[in-house]
Amino acid sequence: MVGTQLARPVRRRRRSWQGWRFVGPFMVVFALVFMAPIAYSIYLSLFRNRLIGGNAFVGLDNYRRVAGDAQFWSAAARVGLFLAVQVPIMLFLALLVALAIDSGRLYGKGFFRVTVFLPYAVPAVVATLMWGFMYGSQFGLVAAVNNALHLSLPDPLSPGLILASIGNITTWEFVGYNMLILYSALRVVPAELYEAAEIDGAGQYRIIRAVKLPALRGALVIASIFSVIGSFQLFTEPRILDSLAPNAITTYFTPNYYAYTLSFAGQQYNYAATVAIVMGVITMIVAYAVQLRGMRRAA
Amino acid sequence: MSTPTVARRSTRVAPLARQRAPRRRRRGSITLTLLTGLVLLYTLVPLFWLVVNATKTQDGLFGSFGLWFGGGHFALVDNVRETFTYQNGIFLRWFGNTLLYVLLGAGGATVLAVLGGYGLAKFDFPGRRAVFAVVIGAVAVPNTALAVPTFLMFSKMNLTNTPWAVIVPSLIAPFGLYLMWTFANEAVPTEILEAARMDGSGEFRTFLRIGLPLLAPGIVTVLLFSMVTTWNNYFLPLIMLKDPRWYPLTLGLNAWKEQAATAGGQAVFNLVITGSLLTILPLLAAFLLLQRYWRSGLAAGSVKQ
């Protein structure tokens, strides 16, 4: 998504070390908090800490263990399912709202744009607390609606529905953010294109399909990549909901949760680092695949 | 909205006059507004729920309908007072911690991203391509994959359970750097910098006097988004901090919620809810007040291909 601009011809001064005075501070901290931990976790993943014998080099043993770890793969499959269902719904909603606001036919569009975006500024912890309380049976809305209307809506915190309930929370948090990315991309479409289309007699739907959607491709790819990364990192929502829905959320609910449990409840740092690396690599592969697919269609 | 035909005619009559023609105004559609209103409703219901329930006592929460005021006593003021005084005013301490982490973490991240983005956009230096490759690759690395090794590293350096454990990792925002780089490419003409150099202005002075003002919308955008990330961070402080006195708000609120589940713990859901409301107000206010800046920054920086 981003490498392409490198080739942009910029009239530049002679090559000199001056630029490092600006880039240097970032790179120093970057090396400390980004590259060193990555190197360290690769190192960790090649060792195992035993009660007897201490720290021992075990080669790729930890990776073999991940490959055969049913808990890890069930967690990975769960976020995969989450990704396949929640991300398209969220991006589709964001797309509809962006197109609606951009159509110029909305009353109070400034209000829409800002309000739909607001949940992005709400911490995931607070969003999950709010929705968790609303889902809950104690003073939750679901229970209240059931009582008032003598219904028996299913419990959103039950094992069968918990993933959908989490999907709803993340959709709520990020629809507005994605809408804004898409909307900003629509704003840079030159007005002449619309006029040309209208002179050709194209209707609104035709314009959306022929002009707006192609203009949105790049922004959609970026939004998808961020959503892929976000889904695979899922942690805060299940972690906060855990005490409200202890039966539905296991300690290996998502890969991240699993890595967290391994390190901080099980002290299995070496194996946790391996899990994190494998999940990081899977994330990058999927993100890269999304990018390739998005760009190929553009060509 | 009142004169759509006039607007339409004027753009037809004077096609040469428009550089960036304002989009013609179409008639508003009530159907479309109502349909999009459903999404608006979806956005607002939880926030409304939060406001309503911040006015209820712990007992009132259980005895009244969640989406309307009631449950007897209107307890908003009491709740706010109790939130700030409960457990010797630890909420205020958490608030202060959050401010500290945001100020140093997000502030520092913005400074580093602005300097770096400007440097990448406006200088050619040995290793520039390598810097690009590494940083762009970093955008795709899940942050949480770094958390466990960072924790282990920091614990060897005796940094865990101190504010530095939260602040230092927050200083790096690869996406912020990327945003500033695209923004500097667009907003700072190289010719102006050349002219300043001809006049003998040093690089750093040129940056402060010329670059910085031109970059302002981009800086506000990066600052706001780093603020959100830092203010809302949960995973990093969760693993780094043991001592509640260093907790940020997100960790503290969850600790209050968990308190009900512990043996003999007092349920303080009214304080969790009121505290949540107090937690989100500053950021909502910042976003609303600074709209103009971050919207233009986002439009110019993040989506140009």
Interface residues (C-beta under 8 A of the other chain):
Chain A: M1 V2 G3 T4 Q5 L6 R8 V10 R11 R12 R13 R14 R15 S16 W17 Q18 G19 W20 R21 F22 V23 P25 F26 M27 V29 F30 L32 V33 F34 M35 A36 P37 I38 Y40 S41 L44 L93 L96 V97 A100 I101 S103 G104 R105 L106 Y107 G108 F112 V114 T115 V116 F117 L118 P119 Y120 A121 V122 P123 A124 V125 V126 A127 L129 M130 W131 F133 M134 Q138 F139 G140 L141 A144 A148 W172 V175 G176 L180 I181 S184 A185 R187 V188 A191 E192 Y194 E195 G218 A219 I222 I225 I229 F232 Q233 F235 T236 R239 I240 S243 N256 A259 Y260 S263 F264 Y269 A272 A273 A276 I277 M279 G280 T283 M284 A287 Y288
Chain B: T11 R18 R20 A21 P22 R23 R24 R25 R26 R27 G28 S29 I30 L32 T33 L35 T36 V39 L40 Y42 T43 L44 P46 L47 W49 L50 N53 L61 F62 F65 G66 L67 V111 L112 A113 L115 G116 Y118 G119 L120 A121 K122 F123 D124 F125 P126 G127 R128 R129 V131 F132 V134 V135 I136 A138 V139 A140 V141 P142 N143 T144 A145 L146 A147 V148 P149 T150 F151 L152 M153 V168 P169 L171 I172 P174 L177 Y178 T182 N185 T190 E194 R197 E203 F204 F207 V228 W231 N232 Y234 F235 L238 I239 L249 T250 L251 L253 N254 K257 E258 A261 F269 V272 I273 S276 T279 I280 L283 L284 A286 F287 L288 Q291 R295 L298 A299 S302 V303 K304 Q305
